[in-house]
């Protein structure tokens, strides 16, 4: 699973460390439906965090 997430980050041109730190800090405070966290997937995350791309 970890390898898959890192590969997704690389595919989306996202630094895996920055992505993981940000996502782990947001998960406990996600106000939306806890089951819908698709905005935190690397490709979707990159769209709203363009300054953190590699």
PDB file of N, CA, C and O in Angstrom:
ATOM      1  N   UNK A   1       0.827  -1.184   0.000  1.00  0.00           N
ATOM      2  CA  UNK A   1       0.000   0.000   0.000  1.00  0.00           C
ATOM      3  C   UNK A   1       0.877   1.257   0.000  1.00  0.00           C
ATOM      4  O   UNK A   1       0.606   2.204  -0.738  1.00  0.00           O
ATOM      5  N   UNK A   2       1.904   1.264   0.809  1.00  0.00           N
ATOM      6  CA  UNK A   2       2.781   2.428   0.878  1.00  0.00           C
ATOM      7  C   UNK A   2       3.457   2.669  -0.468  1.00  0.00           C
ATOM      8  O   UNK A   2       3.546   3.807  -0.928  1.00  0.00           O
ATOM      9  N   UNK A   3       3.928   1.603  -1.092  1.00  0.00           N
ATOM     10  CA  UNK A   3       4.571   1.733  -2.403  1.00  0.00           C
ATOM     11  C   UNK A   3       3.596   2.326  -3.414  1.00  0.00           C
ATOM     12  O   UNK A   3       3.981   3.167  -4.226  1.00  0.00           O
ATOM     13  N   UNK A   4       2.355   1.898  -3.371  1.00  0.00           N
ATOM     14  CA  UNK A   4       1.333   2.402  -4.287  1.00  0.00           C
ATOM     15  C   UNK A   4       1.104   3.902  -4.084  1.00  0.00           C
ATOM     16  O   UNK A   4       0.969   4.646  -5.055  1.00  0.00           O
ATOM     17  N   UNK A   5       1.061   4.342  -2.835  1.00  0.00           N
ATOM     18  CA  UNK A   5       0.866   5.770  -2.557  1.00  0.00           C
ATOM     19  C   UNK A   5       2.066   6.590  -3.024  1.00  0.00           C
ATOM     20  O   UNK A   5       1.901   7.676  -3.578  1.00  0.00           O
ATOM     21  N   UNK A   6       3.258   6.076  -2.803  1.00  0.00           N
ATOM     22  CA  UNK A   6       4.460   6.781  -3.257  1.00  0.00           C
ATOM     23  C   UNK A   6       4.489   6.851  -4.779  1.00  0.00           C
ATOM     24  O   UNK A   6       4.835   7.886  -5.349  1.00  0.00           O
ATOM     25  N   UNK A   7       4.129   5.757  -5.434  1.00  0.00           N
ATOM     26  CA  UNK A   7       4.072   5.751  -6.899  1.00  0.00           C
ATOM     27  C   UNK A   7       3.027   6.744  -7.404  1.00  0.00           C
ATOM     28  O   UNK A   7       3.240   7.400  -8.423  1.00  0.00           O
ATOM     29  N   UNK A   8       1.911   6.858  -6.706  1.00  0.00           N
ATOM     30  CA  UNK A   8       0.881   7.832  -7.086  1.00  0.00           C
ATOM     31  C   UNK A   8       1.409   9.255  -6.943  1.00  0.00           C
ATOM     32  O   UNK A   8       1.115  10.117  -7.771  1.00  0.00           O
ATOM     33  N   UNK A   9       2.179   9.497  -5.902  1.00  0.00           N
ATOM     34  CA  UNK A   9       2.789  10.815  -5.715  1.00  0.00           C
ATOM     35  C   UNK A   9       3.747  11.122  -6.859  1.00  0.00           C
ATOM     36  O   UNK A   9       3.712  12.213  -7.428  1.00  0.00           O
ATOM     37  N   UNK A  10       4.588  10.174  -7.191  1.00  0.00           N
ATOM     38  CA  UNK A  10       5.542  10.380  -8.285  1.00  0.00           C
ATOM     39  C   UNK A  10       4.810  10.653  -9.592  1.00  0.00           C
ATOM     40  O   UNK A  10       5.214  11.526 -10.360  1.00  0.00           O
ATOM     41  N   UNK A  11       3.739   9.912  -9.848  1.00  0.00           N
ATOM     42  CA  UNK A  11       2.956  10.087 -11.066  1.00  0.00           C
ATOM     43  C   UNK A  11       2.320  11.476 -11.129  1.00  0.00           C
ATOM     44  O   UNK A  11       2.198  12.065 -12.203  1.00  0.00           O
ATOM     45  N   UNK A  12       1.920  11.990  -9.970  1.00  0.00           N
ATOM     46  CA  UNK A  12       1.289  13.312  -9.900  1.00  0.00           C
ATOM     47  C   UNK A  12       2.314  14.427  -9.705  1.00  0.00           C
ATOM     48  O   UNK A  12       1.948  15.591  -9.547  1.00  0.00           O
ATOM     49  N   UNK A  13       3.604  14.068  -9.717  1.00  0.00           N
ATOM     50  CA  UNK A  13       4.697  15.019  -9.506  1.00  0.00           C
ATOM     51  C   UNK A  13       4.572  15.747  -8.171  1.00  0.00           C
ATOM     52  O   UNK A  13       4.708  16.968  -8.086  1.00  0.00           O
ATOM     53  N   UNK A  14       4.308  14.956  -7.137  1.00  0.00           N
ATOM     54  CA  UNK A  14       4.149  15.467  -5.779  1.00  0.00           C
ATOM     55  C   UNK A  14       5.252  14.862  -4.914  1.00  0.00           C
ATOM     56  O   UNK A  14       5.555  13.675  -5.029  1.00  0.00           O
ATOM     57  N   UNK A  15       5.844  15.669  -4.058  1.00  0.00           N
ATOM     58  CA  UNK A  15       6.848  15.171  -3.117  1.00  0.00           C
ATOM     59  C   UNK A  15       6.128  14.283  -2.092  1.00  0.00           C
ATOM     60  O   UNK A  15       5.285  14.778  -1.343  1.00  0.00           O
ATOM     61  N   UNK A  16       6.441  12.992  -2.045  1.00  0.00           N
ATOM     62  CA  UNK A  16       5.725  12.084  -1.141  1.00  0.00           C
ATOM     63  C   UNK A  16       5.799  12.491   0.328  1.00  0.00           C
ATOM     64  O   UNK A  16       4.824  12.335   1.063  1.00  0.00           O
ATOM     65  N   UNK A  17       6.935  13.005   0.757  1.00  0.00           N
ATOM     66  CA  UNK A  17       7.077  13.402   2.165  1.00  0.00           C
ATOM     67  C   UNK A  17       6.156  14.561   2.508  1.00  0.00           C
ATOM     68  O   UNK A  17       5.477  14.533   3.535  1.00  0.00           O
ATOM     69  N   UNK A  18       6.127  15.573   1.662  1.00  0.00           N
ATOM     70  CA  UNK A  18       5.265  16.734   1.906  1.00  0.00           C
ATOM     71  C   UNK A  18       3.802  16.318   1.875  1.00  0.00           C
ATOM     72  O   UNK A  18       3.012  16.730   2.724  1.00  0.00           O
ATOM     73  N   UNK A  19       3.443  15.492   0.882  1.00  0.00           N
ATOM     74  CA  UNK A  19       2.061  15.020   0.763  1.00  0.00           C
ATOM     75  C   UNK A  19       1.644  14.256   2.017  1.00  0.00           C
ATOM     76  O   UNK A  19       0.584  14.516   2.587  1.00  0.00           O
ATOM     77  N   UNK A  20       2.489  13.309   2.445  1.00  0.00           N
ATOM     78  CA  UNK A  20       2.147  12.481   3.595  1.00  0.00           C
ATOM     79  C   UNK A  20       2.010  13.312   4.869  1.00  0.00           C
ATOM     80  O   UNK A  20       1.070  13.112   5.638  1.00  0.00           O
ATOM     81  N   UNK A  21       2.930  14.232   5.096  1.00  0.00           N
ATOM     82  CA  UNK A  21       2.842  15.095   6.281  1.00  0.00           C
ATOM     83  C   UNK A  21       1.543  15.890   6.278  1.00  0.00           C
ATOM     84  O   UNK A  21       0.867  15.995   7.302  1.00  0.00           O
ATOM     85  N   UNK A  22       1.199  16.449   5.122  1.00  0.00           N
ATOM     86  CA  UNK A  22      -0.012  17.262   5.027  1.00  0.00           C
ATOM     87  C   UNK A  22      -1.269  16.420   5.219  1.00  0.00           C
ATOM     88  O   UNK A  22      -2.168  16.799   5.969  1.00  0.00           O
ATOM     89  N   UNK A  23      -1.327  15.283   4.542  1.00  0.00           N
ATOM     90  CA  UNK A  23      -2.510  14.426   4.623  1.00  0.00           C
ATOM     91  C   UNK A  23      -2.706  13.891   6.043  1.00  0.00           C
ATOM     92  O   UNK A  23      -3.826  13.883   6.555  1.00  0.00           O
ATOM     93  N   UNK A  24      -1.630  13.449   6.670  1.00  0.00           N
ATOM     94  CA  UNK A  24      -1.761  12.928   8.034  1.00  0.00           C
ATOM     95  C   UNK A  24      -2.202  14.009   9.018  1.00  0.00           C
ATOM     96  O   UNK A  24      -2.865  13.712  10.012  1.00  0.00           O
ATOM     97  N   UNK A  25      -1.842  15.249   8.747  1.00  0.00           N
ATOM     98  CA  UNK A  25      -2.279  16.328   9.638  1.00  0.00           C
ATOM     99  C   UNK A  25      -3.735  16.718   9.388  1.00  0.00           C
ATOM    100  O   UNK A  25      -4.382  17.274  10.276  1.00  0.00           O
ATOM    101  N   UNK A  26      -4.261  16.437   8.195  1.00  0.00           N
ATOM    102  CA  UNK A  26      -5.640  16.821   7.861  1.00  0.00           C
ATOM    103  C   UNK A  26      -6.679  15.757   8.190  1.00  0.00           C
ATOM    104  O   UNK A  26      -7.828  16.091   8.478  1.00  0.00           O
ATOM    105  N   UNK A  27      -6.304  14.499   8.155  1.00  0.00           N
ATOM    106  CA  UNK A  27      -7.283  13.422   8.331  1.00  0.00           C
ATOM    107  C   UNK A  27      -8.093  13.556   9.626  1.00  0.00           C
ATOM    108  O   UNK A  27      -9.316  13.429   9.570  1.00  0.00           O
ATOM    109  N   UNK A  28      -7.483  13.803  10.774  1.00  0.00           N
ATOM    110  CA  UNK A  28      -8.292  13.880  12.001  1.00  0.00           C
ATOM    111  C   UNK A  28      -9.275  15.053  12.023  1.00  0.00           C
ATOM    112  O   UNK A  28     -10.263  15.021  12.756  1.00  0.00           O
ATOM    113  N   UNK A  29      -9.008  16.075  11.231  1.00  0.00           N
ATOM    114  CA  UNK A  29      -9.833  17.280  11.266  1.00  0.00           C
ATOM    115  C   UNK A  29     -10.715  17.437  10.036  1.00  0.00           C
ATOM    116  O   UNK A  29     -11.308  18.496   9.828  1.00  0.00           O
ATOM    117  N   UNK A  30     -10.804  16.398   9.224  1.00  0.00           N
ATOM    118  CA  UNK A  30     -11.612  16.458   8.011  1.00  0.00           C
ATOM    119  C   UNK A  30     -13.076  16.610   8.397  1.00  0.00           C
ATOM    120  O   UNK A  30     -13.654  15.715   9.013  1.00  0.00           O
ATOM    121  N   UNK A  31     -13.677  17.737   8.038  1.00  0.00           N
ATOM    122  CA  UNK A  31     -15.061  18.019   8.405  1.00  0.00           C
ATOM    123  C   UNK A  31     -16.061  17.351   7.476  1.00  0.00           C
ATOM    124  O   UNK A  31     -17.237  17.223   7.815  1.00  0.00           O
ATOM    125  N   UNK A  32     -15.604  16.930   6.320  1.00  0.00           N
ATOM    126  CA  UNK A  32     -16.498  16.250   5.387  1.00  0.00           C
ATOM    127  C   UNK A  32     -16.696  14.809   5.830  1.00  0.00           C
ATOM    128  O   UNK A  32     -16.112  14.344   6.810  1.00  0.00           O
ATOM    129  N   UNK A  33     -17.530  14.130   5.082  1.00  0.00           N
ATOM    130  CA  UNK A  33     -17.765  12.718   5.350  1.00  0.00           C
ATOM    131  C   UNK A  33     -16.432  11.977   5.394  1.00  0.00           C
ATOM    132  O   UNK A  33     -15.667  12.016   4.430  1.00  0.00           O
ATOM    133  N   UNK A  34     -16.157  11.318   6.483  1.00  0.00           N
ATOM    134  CA  UNK A  34     -14.876  10.626   6.666  1.00  0.00           C
ATOM    135  C   UNK A  34     -14.628   9.571   5.584  1.00  0.00           C
ATOM    136  O   UNK A  34     -13.478   9.224   5.312  1.00  0.00           O
ATOM    137  N   UNK A  35     -15.687   9.063   4.972  1.00  0.00           N
ATOM    138  CA  UNK A  35     -15.521   8.035   3.947  1.00  0.00           C
ATOM    139  C   UNK A  35     -15.088   8.630   2.616  1.00  0.00           C
ATOM    140  O   UNK A  35     -14.540   7.919   1.773  1.00  0.00           O
ATOM    141  N   UNK A  36     -15.324   9.919   2.415  1.00  0.00           N
ATOM    142  CA  UNK A  36     -14.961  10.555   1.152  1.00  0.00           C
ATOM    143  C   UNK A  36     -13.717  11.405   1.346  1.00  0.00           C
ATOM    144  O   UNK A  36     -13.799  12.594   1.652  1.00  0.00           O
ATOM    145  N   UNK A  37     -12.596  10.793   1.168  1.00  0.00           N
ATOM    146  CA  UNK A  37     -11.330  11.506   1.316  1.00  0.00           C
ATOM    147  C   UNK A  37     -10.580  11.542  -0.006  1.00  0.00           C
ATOM    148  O   UNK A  37      -9.352  11.620  -0.027  1.00  0.00           O
ATOM    149  N   UNK A  38     -11.313  11.485  -1.103  1.00  0.00           N
ATOM    150  CA  UNK A  38     -10.669  11.456  -2.415  1.00  0.00           C
ATOM    151  C   UNK A  38      -9.884  12.726  -2.693  1.00  0.00           C
ATOM    152  O   UNK A  38      -8.954  12.706  -3.499  1.00  0.00           O
ATOM    153  N   UNK A  39     -10.235  13.831  -2.044  1.00  0.00           N
ATOM    154  CA  UNK A  39      -9.480  15.063  -2.272  1.00  0.00           C
ATOM    155  C   UNK A  39      -8.070  14.979  -1.703  1.00  0.00           C
ATOM    156  O   UNK A  39      -7.220  15.810  -2.022  1.00  0.00           O
ATOM    157  N   UNK A  40      -7.818  13.980  -0.864  1.00  0.00           N
ATOM    158  CA  UNK A  40      -6.489  13.811  -0.284  1.00  0.00           C
ATOM    159  C   UNK A  40      -5.597  12.869  -1.087  1.00  0.00           C
ATOM    160  O   UNK A  40      -4.424  12.699  -0.754  1.00  0.00           O
ATOM    161  N   UNK A  41      -6.136  12.256  -2.136  1.00  0.00           N
ATOM    162  CA  UNK A  41      -5.306  11.418  -3.004  1.00  0.00           C
ATOM    163  C   UNK A  41      -4.284  12.303  -3.706  1.00  0.00           C
ATOM    164  O   UNK A  41      -4.583  13.458  -4.010  1.00  0.00           O
ATOM    165  N   UNK A  42      -3.097  11.793  -3.969  1.00  0.00           N
ATOM    166  CA  UNK A  42      -2.014  12.632  -4.496  1.00  0.00           C
ATOM    167  C   UNK A  42      -2.386  13.502  -5.699  1.00  0.00           C
ATOM    168  O   UNK A  42      -2.060  14.689  -5.710  1.00  0.00           O
ATOM    169  N   UNK A  43      -3.050  12.954  -6.697  1.00  0.00           N
ATOM    170  CA  UNK A  43      -3.373  13.744  -7.892  1.00  0.00           C
ATOM    171  C   UNK A  43      -4.354  14.874  -7.556  1.00  0.00           C
ATOM    172  O   UNK A  43      -4.192  15.996  -8.037  1.00  0.00           O
ATOM    173  N   UNK A  44      -5.359  14.588  -6.742  1.00  0.00           N
ATOM    174  CA  UNK A  44      -6.327  15.612  -6.349  1.00  0.00           C
ATOM    175  C   UNK A  44      -5.701  16.618  -5.387  1.00  0.00           C
ATOM    176  O   UNK A  44      -5.976  17.815  -5.466  1.00  0.00           O
ATOM    177  N   UNK A  45      -4.869  16.135  -4.492  1.00  0.00           N
ATOM    178  CA  UNK A  45      -4.187  16.999  -3.531  1.00  0.00           C
ATOM    179  C   UNK A  45      -3.294  17.997  -4.259  1.00  0.00           C
ATOM    180  O   UNK A  45      -3.206  19.163  -3.872  1.00  0.00           O
ATOM    181  N   UNK A  46      -2.635  17.533  -5.311  1.00  0.00           N
ATOM    182  CA  UNK A  46      -1.712  18.390  -6.068  1.00  0.00           C
ATOM    183  C   UNK A  46      -2.427  19.588  -6.686  1.00  0.00           C
ATOM    184  O   UNK A  46      -1.842  20.665  -6.806  1.00  0.00           O
ATOM    185  N   UNK A  47      -3.677  19.409  -7.076  1.00  0.00           N
ATOM    186  CA  UNK A  47      -4.434  20.507  -7.697  1.00  0.00           C
ATOM    187  C   UNK A  47      -4.628  21.669  -6.730  1.00  0.00           C
ATOM    188  O   UNK A  47      -4.629  22.826  -7.150  1.00  0.00           O
ATOM    189  N   UNK A  48      -4.791  21.379  -5.450  1.00  0.00           N
ATOM    190  CA  UNK A  48      -5.004  22.449  -4.476  1.00  0.00           C
ATOM    191  C   UNK A  48      -3.731  22.838  -3.728  1.00  0.00           C
ATOM    192  O   UNK A  48      -3.751  23.750  -2.901  1.00  0.00           O
ATOM    193  N   UNK A  49      -2.631  22.156  -4.013  1.00  0.00           N
ATOM    194  CA  UNK A  49      -1.348  22.439  -3.360  1.00  0.00           C
ATOM    195  C   UNK A  49      -0.241  22.526  -4.395  1.00  0.00           C
ATOM    196  O   UNK A  49       0.789  21.867  -4.259  1.00  0.00           O
ATOM    197  N   UNK A  50      -0.440  23.319  -5.411  1.00  0.00           N
ATOM    198  CA  UNK A  50       0.493  23.368  -6.534  1.00  0.00           C
ATOM    199  C   UNK A  50       1.878  23.851  -6.142  1.00  0.00           C
ATOM    200  O   UNK A  50       2.848  23.535  -6.832  1.00  0.00           O
ATOM    201  N   UNK A  51       2.003  24.594  -5.074  1.00  0.00           N
ATOM    202  CA  UNK A  51       3.315  25.086  -4.652  1.00  0.00           C
ATOM    203  C   UNK A  51       4.159  23.978  -4.033  1.00  0.00           C
ATOM    204  O   UNK A  51       5.361  24.159  -3.842  1.00  0.00           O
ATOM    205  N   UNK A  52       3.553  22.832  -3.715  1.00  0.00           N
ATOM    206  CA  UNK A  52       4.272  21.729  -3.075  1.00  0.00           C
ATOM    207  C   UNK A  52       4.678  20.645  -4.057  1.00  0.00           C
ATOM    208  O   UNK A  52       5.184  19.601  -3.644  1.00  0.00           O
ATOM    209  N   UNK A  53       4.472  20.865  -5.320  1.00  0.00           N
ATOM    210  CA  UNK A  53       4.848  19.856  -6.311  1.00  0.00           C
ATOM    211  C   UNK A  53       6.355  19.830  -6.468  1.00  0.00           C
ATOM    212  O   UNK A  53       7.043  20.801  -6.152  1.00  0.00           O
ATOM    213  N   UNK A  54       6.866  18.697  -6.965  1.00  0.00           N
ATOM    214  CA  UNK A  54       8.312  18.558  -7.157  1.00  0.00           C
ATOM    215  C   UNK A  54       8.791  19.446  -8.275  1.00  0.00           C
ATOM    216  O   UNK A  54       9.983  19.464  -8.582  1.00  0.00           O
TER     217      UNK A  54
END
